[in-house]
C-alpha cells in the first residue's frame, strides 16, 4: 500500500477551495434545473422493481424499450422533487457484476424524511438487507446488483450539519 501524504492532500483541498469555491452570496446560479435521472445497469428487471418499489418505496413511473438496444428495458422510479432513478437491463449481454471503478458510480445518496428513513430501515431489516449506519443520519447498503445506495435523513443541501448547497 502506498503511503498517503495527508498534509499535502489537505493543502491541495484548501487550494482548490480558495481558487474555485465562491461564497454563497456571490455564487452564480446553476445552469441545470435538477437531476433528470441517473441510469444504472441491472441484471433482473422484476427483482429491481420489487426492491426499489416495495422495499425502498420509490414508485415505478414508466417502463419502455431501450432505444439503444432492442429487447432491453429502460425503467424509471420517482425519488422525489421531479428526480428519477432509471435502470437498463441488457439481455443477452454479459455485463458482469457491479464494480466501483475510477470514473464510475461510488454510491447514490437519496434524501428521505427522518420518519420515512426509520420505516425504510425496517423494510431493509424485513428484507434481510445488510446496511451500515453512519453519523446517525446515513444508511449505506447495496441493491440486488451490488450498487451502493445511501439513504440520508438530512435535508437536501445539507450533510451531517454542513450546508453543501
Residue pairs with C-beta under 8 A, 6 or more apart in sequence:
22 28
24 163
34 81
34 82
34 83
35 83
35 84
36 83
36 84
37 76
37 83
37 84
37 85
37 86
38 84
38 85
38 86
38 105
38 108
39 74
39 86
39 87
39 88
40 85
40 86
40 87
40 88
40 105
40 108
40 145
40 147
41 87
41 88
41 89
41 90
41 95
41 98
41 145
42 48
42 87
42 88
42 89
42 144
42 145
43 89
43 95
43 144
43 145
44 89
44 144
44 145
45 63
45 73
45 75
45 87
45 89
47 144
48 75
48 87
48 89
48 143
48 144
48 145
49 60
49 75
51 127
51 143
51 144
52 58
52 60
52 77
52 85
52 143
53 59
53 60
53 77
54 123
55 120
55 123
55 124
55 127
55 129
56 120
56 123
56 149
56 151
57 116
57 119
57 120
57 123
58 77
58 78
58 79
58 85
59 77
59 78
60 75
60 76
60 77
61 76
61 77
61 78
61 84
62 75
62 76
63 73
63 74
63 75
63 76
64 73
64 74
64 75
65 71
65 72
65 73
65 74
66 72
66 73
66 74
66 88
67 74
69 88
69 90
69 93
71 91
71 92
72 88
72 89
72 90
72 91
73 87
73 88
73 89
74 86
74 87
74 88
75 86
75 87
76 84
76 85
76 86
77 84
77 85
77 86
78 84
79 85
79 110
80 111
81 156
85 108
97 145
97 146
98 145
98 146
98 147
100 106
100 148
105 147
105 148
106 148
107 140
107 147
107 148
107 149
107 150
108 147
108 148
108 149
108 150
109 138
109 149
109 150
109 151
109 152
110 149
110 150
110 151
110 152
111 152
111 153
111 154
111 155
111 156
112 120
112 151
112 152
112 153
113 153
114 137
114 153
117 137
117 139
117 151
117 152
117 153
120 139
120 151
121 131
121 139
121 151
124 131
124 139
124 141
129 141
129 142
130 141
130 142
131 139
131 140
131 141
132 139
132 140
132 141
133 139
134 140
135 160
137 152
137 153
137 154
137 160
138 150
138 151
138 152
138 153
138 154
138 160
139 150
139 151
139 152
140 148
140 149
140 150
141 148
141 149
142 148
142 149
143 149
152 159
154 160
156 165
157 163
157 164
157 165
158 164
158 165
